[in-house]
Amino acid sequence: MTTRIVFMGTPDFSVPILKALIDNSAYDVIAVLTQPDRPVGRKHVLTATPVKQAAVEAGIPVFQPAKLSGSTELTEIIDLEADLLITAAYGQFLPTKLLKSAKVGAINVHASLLPKYRGGAPIHYAVMNGDQETGVSIMYMIKEMDAGAVLSQAKIAIEADDNTGTMFEKLSILGRDLLLETLPELIAGTNVAIEQDPALVTFSPNISPEQEVLDFTKDAMTINNHVRGLYPFPIAHTIINGVRTKIQKTHLVDLETVALPGTVVRKTKHELYLAAGSGSVLAIDELQPAGKPKMDVTAYLNGRAKFDQGDMVISND
């Protein structure tokens, strides 16, 4: 007998998880919930979410309420009488009556080692904070955000060259595999769930516009982690020589300086080193001045960098 599942997810992170459920004969994905289609790109082309695209390709009914609570879609979903509700980066809270409607349970695939990093941006914070590892938790959903008892966890290292984009891909696969390992015991009723320790809870709220701004008074490692944590979205930025500039990639260099943060420490045809806090130095690798395409540092220095070594190019006010 197959287990009837309503799946809820939105971004690319969710797609491998959904596809694994679709491809497994033990499960029947009877409906998918995802966020509404959104305008994308400079031309604002209305685009379906990655999860919707995968569901449509598989011939699965899709629901896209702008707000699930109080919607007509909510009643329709409850009437489906699913055995399991499974969410993975859906982006909306689920009403209690929906959670209670699942015959077996309602669970979430969350990209952190709970109770660390509850909230909407756990991967961003793990990379920005320089964590050496992160992981995925499968937990029961309750009314409080990401606070349900944990069914299973799996860990993965964050390498020095990882960013939020690479970790999204790795954690999506880890979450897919962990879910498939967890479901049989959950359905059989032989699983053991562990309550989260309230004393260990930390949060990862969605990234604010203020957090996208780099602070060069901080040390180079902190800035480098910040750049990695905000790539490929929403992307960190600063003001270089009066021009708002996105910073996509940086790296640490083994140098010390007495120059003030924001000063050009080295400028060659292929290198741009900037002073950071605590006498540290940060190398800029990829960037995008306002109104220009993304470019590597060599292209940027070839005619666009109207400053010299020793110049203060970043204001830290």
C-alpha positions as CSV (number, residue, x, y, z in Angstrom):
1,M,0.0,0.0,0.0
2,T,1.4,3.4,-1.0
3,T,1.7,6.3,1.3
4,R,-0.3,9.4,0.0
5,I,1.8,12.6,0.3
6,V,1.2,16.3,-0.1
7,F,4.5,17.9,-0.8
8,M,5.2,21.6,-0.2
9,G,8.3,23.4,-1.5
10,T,9.4,26.2,-3.7
11,P,13.1,26.7,-4.7
12,D,15.7,24.4,-6.4
13,F,16.6,23.0,-3.0
14,S,13.2,21.3,-2.8
15,V,13.3,19.7,-6.3
16,P,15.5,16.6,-5.7
17,I,13.5,15.8,-2.6
18,L,10.2,16.0,-4.6
19,K,11.6,14.0,-7.5
20,A,12.9,11.2,-5.1
21,L,9.3,10.9,-3.7
22,I,7.8,10.8,-7.2
23,D,10.3,8.1,-8.3
24,N,9.7,5.9,-5.3
25,S,6.9,3.4,-5.8
26,A,6.2,3.3,-2.0
27,Y,4.9,6.9,-2.2
28,D,2.1,8.6,-4.1
29,V,2.6,12.4,-4.3
30,I,-1.1,13.4,-4.7
31,A,-0.6,17.2,-4.7
32,V,2.1,19.9,-4.5
33,L,1.9,23.3,-2.9
34,T,4.3,26.0,-3.9
35,Q,4.6,29.8,-3.9
36,P,2.8,31.8,-6.7
37,D,4.6,32.5,-10.0
38,R,6.8,35.5,-9.7
39,P,8.3,38.1,-12.2
40,V,12.0,37.2,-12.8
41,G,14.9,39.1,-14.3
42,R,15.1,42.6,-15.8
43,K,12.2,41.9,-18.1
44,H,10.0,40.7,-15.2
45,V,9.0,37.5,-17.0
46,L,6.4,35.6,-14.9
47,T,8.1,32.4,-14.0
48,A,6.9,29.2,-12.2
49,T,8.8,28.0,-9.2
50,P,11.3,25.2,-9.7
51,V,9.0,22.9,-7.7
52,K,6.0,23.8,-9.8
53,Q,7.9,23.0,-13.0
54,A,8.9,19.6,-11.6
55,A,5.3,18.8,-10.5
56,V,3.8,19.8,-13.8
57,E,6.3,17.7,-15.6
58,A,5.2,14.7,-13.5
59,G,1.5,15.5,-14.0
60,I,0.9,16.3,-10.3
61,P,-1.8,18.8,-9.3
62,V,-0.3,22.1,-8.1
63,F,-1.8,24.6,-5.6
64,Q,-0.3,28.1,-5.4
65,P,-2.2,30.2,-2.8
66,A,-0.6,33.6,-2.0
67,K,-1.6,32.9,1.6
68,L,-2.5,29.4,2.5
69,S,-4.4,30.3,5.7
70,G,-8.0,31.0,5.0
71,S,-7.7,30.1,1.3
72,T,-10.0,27.8,-0.6
73,E,-7.0,25.7,-1.5
74,L,-6.5,24.9,2.2
75,T,-9.9,23.2,2.3
76,E,-9.2,21.3,-0.9
77,I,-5.8,20.0,0.5
78,I,-7.4,18.9,3.8
79,D,-10.1,17.1,1.8
80,L,-7.4,15.0,0.1
81,E,-6.8,13.2,3.4
82,A,-3.1,12.7,2.9
83,D,-1.1,10.3,5.0
84,L,1.9,12.6,5.1
85,L,2.5,16.3,4.7
86,I,6.2,17.0,3.8
87,T,7.6,20.5,3.5
88,A,11.1,21.5,2.2
89,A,11.6,25.3,1.9
90,Y,8.0,26.0,1.2
91,G,8.0,29.6,2.5
92,Q,4.7,29.8,4.4
93,F,3.4,28.7,7.8
94,L,1.0,25.8,7.8
95,P,-2.3,26.3,9.7
96,T,-2.7,23.9,12.7
97,K,-5.8,22.3,11.2
98,L,-3.8,21.3,8.1
99,L,-1.0,19.9,10.3
100,K,-3.6,17.8,12.2
101,S,-5.2,16.5,9.0
102,A,-2.2,14.3,8.1
103,K,-3.0,10.7,9.1
104,V,0.7,9.8,9.8
105,G,2.2,13.2,10.4
106,A,3.5,16.5,9.1
107,I,7.2,16.8,8.8
108,N,9.8,19.3,7.5
109,V,13.2,18.9,5.8
110,H,15.1,21.8,7.4
111,A,18.7,22.7,6.3
112,S,20.4,23.0,9.7
113,L,21.3,21.0,12.7
114,L,18.3,22.0,14.9
115,P,17.9,23.6,17.3
116,K,20.6,25.7,15.6
117,Y,19.4,28.1,13.0
118,R,15.6,28.0,13.1
119,G,14.1,30.2,10.4
120,G,14.2,31.0,6.7
121,A,17.9,31.4,6.0
122,P,19.9,28.6,7.8
123,I,22.3,28.0,5.0
124,H,23.2,31.7,4.7
125,Y,24.0,32.0,8.4
126,A,26.0,28.8,8.6
127,V,28.3,30.1,5.8
128,M,28.4,33.7,7.0
129,N,29.3,32.7,10.5
130,G,32.2,30.6,9.3
131,D,30.7,27.3,10.6
132,Q,32.8,24.2,9.9
133,E,29.8,22.0,9.4
134,T,26.0,22.1,9.0
135,G,23.4,19.6,8.1
136,V,19.8,18.6,7.7
137,S,17.1,17.9,10.3
138,I,13.8,16.0,9.7
139,M,11.4,17.1,12.3
140,Y,7.7,17.2,13.1
141,M,5.9,20.4,12.3
142,I,4.1,22.2,15.0
143,K,2.7,25.7,15.3
144,E,6.0,27.2,16.5
145,M,8.5,27.8,13.7
146,D,11.0,24.9,13.3
147,A,10.4,23.8,16.9
148,G,9.1,20.3,16.5
149,A,10.7,17.1,17.8
150,V,13.6,15.9,15.6
151,L,13.3,12.5,13.9
152,S,16.7,12.4,12.3
153,Q,19.8,14.4,11.4
154,A,22.7,14.2,9.0
155,K,25.9,16.4,9.0
156,I,28.1,17.7,6.2
157,A,31.3,19.8,6.2
158,I,31.4,23.3,4.9
159,E,34.6,23.6,2.9
160,A,36.6,26.8,2.6
161,D,35.6,27.3,-1.0
162,D,31.9,26.6,-0.4
163,N,29.3,29.3,-0.6
164,T,25.5,29.4,0.0
165,G,24.9,28.2,-3.6
166,T,27.1,25.1,-3.3
167,M,25.8,24.3,0.1
168,F,22.2,24.5,-1.1
169,E,23.0,21.8,-3.7
170,K,24.8,19.6,-1.2
171,L,22.2,19.9,1.5
172,S,19.4,19.3,-1.0
173,I,20.9,15.9,-1.8
174,L,21.6,15.2,1.9
175,G,18.0,16.1,2.8
176,R,16.7,13.9,0.0
177,D,18.7,10.9,1.2
178,L,17.9,11.5,4.9
179,L,14.2,11.7,4.2
180,L,14.1,8.5,2.3
181,E,16.0,6.8,5.2
182,T,13.6,8.3,7.8
183,L,10.2,7.7,6.2
184,P,9.9,3.9,6.6
185,E,10.3,4.0,10.4
186,L,8.0,7.0,10.6
187,I,5.3,5.3,8.6
188,A,5.7,2.1,10.6
189,G,5.5,4.0,13.8
190,T,8.8,2.7,15.1
191,N,10.7,6.0,14.9
192,V,11.9,7.9,18.0
193,A,11.7,11.7,18.0
194,I,13.9,13.9,20.2
195,E,12.6,17.2,21.6
196,Q,14.8,20.2,20.9
197,D,16.7,21.8,23.8
198,P,15.3,25.4,24.2
199,A,18.7,26.5,25.7
200,L,20.5,25.7,22.4
201,V,18.0,27.5,20.0
202,T,19.4,30.1,17.6
203,F,17.6,31.8,14.7
204,S,18.3,32.6,11.1
205,P,15.8,35.2,9.9
206,N,15.6,36.1,6.2
207,I,18.5,38.3,5.1
208,S,17.7,42.0,5.4
209,P,19.0,44.7,3.0
210,E,21.2,46.0,5.8
211,Q,23.0,42.7,6.0
212,E,24.0,42.8,2.4
213,V,26.4,45.7,3.0
214,L,30.0,44.8,3.7
215,D,31.8,46.4,6.6
216,F,35.5,46.7,6.0
217,T,36.3,47.6,9.6
218,K,35.7,43.9,10.3
219,D,38.6,41.5,9.7
220,A,39.2,39.9,6.3
221,M,38.0,36.4,7.3
222,T,34.6,37.8,8.5
223,I,34.2,39.7,5.3
224,N,35.1,36.7,3.2
225,N,32.6,34.6,5.0
226,H,30.0,37.3,4.5
227,V,30.6,37.3,0.8
228,R,30.4,33.5,0.6
229,G,27.3,33.5,2.6
230,L,25.4,35.9,0.4
231,Y,26.4,34.3,-2.9
232,P,24.7,33.7,-5.3
233,F,21.8,35.5,-3.6
234,P,21.2,38.2,-2.5
235,I,24.9,39.1,-3.1
236,A,27.0,41.4,-0.8
237,H,27.8,44.9,-1.9
238,T,29.9,48.0,-0.9
239,I,30.8,51.4,-2.4
240,I,34.1,51.3,-4.3
241,N,35.4,54.7,-5.4
242,G,31.8,56.1,-5.2
243,V,30.2,53.3,-7.2
244,R,27.9,50.8,-5.6
245,T,29.5,47.5,-6.4
246,K,28.4,43.9,-5.8
247,I,31.1,41.6,-4.5
248,Q,30.7,38.0,-5.7
249,K,34.0,36.4,-4.7
250,T,36.9,37.2,-2.5
251,H,39.8,35.3,-0.9
252,L,42.1,35.7,2.1
253,V,45.8,36.6,1.6
254,D,48.6,36.1,4.1
255,L,49.5,39.8,4.5
256,E,49.2,42.3,7.2
257,T,48.9,46.1,6.8
258,V,48.8,49.3,8.8
259,A,46.6,50.9,6.2
260,L,43.1,52.0,7.3
261,P,40.2,49.7,6.3
262,G,39.1,50.3,2.7
263,T,42.5,51.3,1.5
264,V,44.1,49.7,-1.7
265,V,47.0,47.7,-0.4
266,R,48.0,46.2,-3.8
267,K,46.9,46.9,-7.3
268,T,48.3,45.1,-10.3
269,K,46.9,44.0,-13.6
270,H,45.4,41.0,-12.0
271,E,45.2,41.8,-8.2
272,L,43.2,44.1,-6.1
273,Y,43.9,43.8,-2.3
274,L,42.0,45.9,0.2
275,A,42.8,46.6,3.8
276,A,40.3,45.3,6.3
277,G,40.0,45.4,10.0
278,S,42.6,44.3,12.5
279,G,45.4,44.8,10.0
280,S,44.1,42.1,7.7
281,V,43.9,42.1,3.9
282,L,41.2,40.8,1.5
283,A,41.6,40.0,-2.2
284,I,38.7,40.9,-4.6
285,D,38.2,38.2,-7.3
286,E,34.8,38.9,-8.9
287,L,32.6,42.0,-8.7
288,Q,29.9,44.0,-10.5
289,P,29.8,47.8,-10.6
290,A,26.3,49.3,-10.8
291,G,25.1,49.2,-14.4
292,K,27.9,46.8,-15.6
293,P,28.0,43.0,-16.0
294,K,29.7,40.7,-13.5
295,M,33.4,40.5,-14.2
296,D,36.6,39.1,-12.8
297,V,39.1,41.4,-11.1
298,T,41.4,41.5,-14.2
299,A,38.6,42.9,-16.4
300,Y,37.6,45.4,-13.6
301,L,41.1,46.7,-13.3
302,N,41.5,47.1,-17.1
303,G,40.2,50.6,-17.4
304,R,37.4,50.8,-14.8
305,A,39.5,51.1,-11.6
306,K,40.2,54.9,-11.4
307,F,42.4,54.7,-8.3
308,D,45.9,53.8,-7.2
309,Q,47.6,51.8,-4.5
310,G,47.3,53.7,-1.2
311,D,44.0,55.3,-2.1
312,M,41.1,55.0,0.3
313,V,38.3,53.6,-1.9
314,I,35.7,52.3,0.5
315,S,34.0,54.5,3.0
316,N,33.2,52.8,6.3
317,D,30.8,55.5,7.6
